Amino acid sequence: MRAVDIIARKRDGQTLTTEEIGFFVNGYVRGEIPDYQAAAWLMAVVLRGMDARETADLTLAMATSGRTLSLRSVAPVVADKHSSGGVGDKTTLVVAPLVAAAGLPVGKMSGRGLGFTGGTLDKLESIPGFEVSLSVDRFIAQVARCGVAISGQTAELAPADGLFYELRNATATVPSIPLIASSIMSKKLAAGADVIVLDVKVGRGAFMKDLGSARRLAELMVDVGRRAGRRVVAVLASMDQPLGYAVGNSLEVAEAVEALRGRGPADLRAHCVVLAAHMLLLGGCARDLSGARELARETLRSGRALARLREMVECQGGDPRVVDDPWAVLPRAPIVVPVAAPREGYVAGLDAEKVGLATLLLGAGRERKGAPIDHRVGVVLHKKVGDRVRPGEPLFTVHAADEASLHRATEEVLAAYSWSGYPVRRPRLVRGVIGAEAAISSE
Ligand code: URA
């Protein structure tokens, strides 16, 4: 087999065999296939696509390119979730302890933020002392002991994805549904969870800007997961406006703690309950979705979910007081300025991408991989789509490190709002669920 022939076959729109895909992935990881051939092949995949079988083969080849975890020694079923990335998306901080407290262990490997989307690890690192780089052995031990662990993706798992992802970033080959699906699912499969709930974001603040592409990505990921013997459901969730009110690392941790107290923004709490319910149902903790929802709500109400966050923070070396009084320990920005509404009316739109860019300008995100971030800064929205705004009411508050970034971010967030003189309906957050029926009937 020769790499050049495999590239040519994909260039000509042919379907690759399992052996050809395995040969290419393993050859690249071993350094036998050079970057220029891998880049040409990736571009051929972007332009010609891959069918579901090819995507599953690519995913499995990447998933098995390094160590693969088995969590069977920890519990009969372990759950994981994945968000395809958004603005203000702090659901993992709520859902992971919530599901664990409801009786289903959660082992989750997360990533860092890039561009205008935030990353769970960066949020957790706002908590003083919190350790996100767990070794594989410590990760497994913590899932066993505490029922929940959130750690950074280790280089030992799915190394092919790390190598391909870097090359894709440098060769304009990121936007391909089969490549994104295999990249996400290879890491999930290698991390060993039996139950995987995918939160696929769609809209202005997401990778997938339209519902059709988000649905195709979700269907492909569910299909790949099923072929690998995992129970997978994907929730399609709107990311036209940020989730919740807070955008920025410590601000989002504080908001997640509020949600675990059963308070905080209604859209965030509702979405966390939806995701947790699907995890609990797939994990066999409830008979149907409404029972799973009720279990999730009751776990929140009882305070068990919040208590589980405290245990997780303690296990990972963080200051547990963050759970009782977040602002006693979280870093705060030196400049905090509320911004008044420029007009009255109803909020018709709130562009998540612009709000994300504003927080990037403040220093809450990174434009380059590895760049430092400021955990203190961000934006807290006070009005979202459908809200009525009276003149002079505070619209949002900016938390900044200096005056220059305060002004730039303020302009950007003001530009994110669009207005109507008439009442506007609040948008639906969940736009669809993929794979729920099949997953339930296969139980
Ligand atoms: N997230 C990933 O992990 N991989 C992609 O290709 C895109 C988003």
Residues whose N, C-alpha, C, O or C-beta is under 5 A from the ligand:
A	BS01	URA	L179 I180 S183 I184
